Structures are given as C-alpha cells and as structure tokens.
Amino acid sequence: MTAEVELDTVLRRLHMPTVRRLWSDLQVRVEKEETRYAEYLQTLVGEEISHRTQPRSLG
C-alpha cells in the first residue's frame, strides 16, 4: 500500500474530509514555494477547522 493510500485511509477514519481533499494539491504548491512543514500543516488543519465551523445548509 502506498503512503498516499494509507494517508487517505487514516484521514477517512479521522473524519477529515477537507484535509483529504486538499493535502495533495497543497503539498505540490508548498514544495514549489519551499514552505516550511509546520506552515503546510497549519494551513491544512486551519482549512479543516474552517470547514467544520461553516454553517450547513439544509437541503
């Protein structure tokens, strides 16, 4: 099993859909920009929190 598949499985079990959706694209971007790992992780977690605190539409 590849690291990407394992990560997807873990994120699914942790119920982190936003991180699952964003991590790969963000990883490519931060590698190009040489962003520090802590900043990358902070962005991912911040996006997950933001997603979770948004009001849900009924519908």
C-alpha positions as CSV (number, residue, x, y, z in Angstrom):
1,M,0.0,0.0,0.0
2,T,1.4,3.4,-0.9
3,A,1.8,6.2,1.6
4,E,-0.9,8.2,-0.2
5,V,-3.4,5.4,0.1
6,E,-2.5,4.9,3.7
7,L,-2.9,8.7,4.4
8,D,-6.2,8.7,2.7
9,T,-7.4,5.8,4.8
10,V,-6.2,7.4,8.1
11,L,-7.8,10.8,7.2
12,R,-11.1,9.0,6.3
13,R,-11.0,7.2,9.7
14,L,-10.4,10.6,11.4
15,H,-13.3,12.1,9.5
16,M,-11.1,14.9,8.0
17,P,-12.7,15.4,4.6
18,T,-11.2,18.8,3.9
19,V,-7.7,17.6,4.6
20,R,-8.3,14.6,2.4
21,R,-9.4,16.9,-0.4
22,L,-6.7,19.5,-0.1
23,W,-3.4,17.8,1.1
24,S,-2.1,16.7,-2.3
25,D,-2.6,19.9,-4.2
26,L,-1.3,22.0,-1.3
27,Q,1.8,19.7,-1.0
28,V,2.7,20.5,-4.6
29,R,2.3,24.2,-4.0
30,V,4.3,24.3,-0.8
31,E,7.1,22.3,-2.3
32,K,7.4,24.8,-5.2
33,E,7.3,27.7,-2.7
34,E,9.6,25.9,-0.2
35,T,7.1,26.5,2.6
36,R,8.0,25.1,6.0
37,Y,6.3,21.9,7.0
38,A,4.7,23.5,10.1
39,E,3.1,26.1,7.9
40,Y,1.8,23.4,5.5
41,L,0.3,21.5,8.4
42,Q,-1.2,24.7,9.9
43,T,-2.9,25.5,6.6
44,L,-4.4,22.0,6.3
45,V,-5.7,22.0,9.8
46,G,-6.9,25.5,9.5
47,E,-8.9,24.6,6.4
48,E,-10.4,21.6,8.2
49,I,-11.5,23.8,11.2
50,S,-12.9,26.4,8.8
51,H,-14.9,23.8,7.0
52,R,-16.3,22.4,10.2
53,T,-17.4,25.7,11.6
54,Q,-19.2,26.8,8.5
55,P,-23.0,26.8,8.8
56,R,-24.5,23.8,7.0
57,S,-27.3,24.4,4.5
58,L,-30.4,22.3,4.9
59,G,-31.3,20.9,1.8
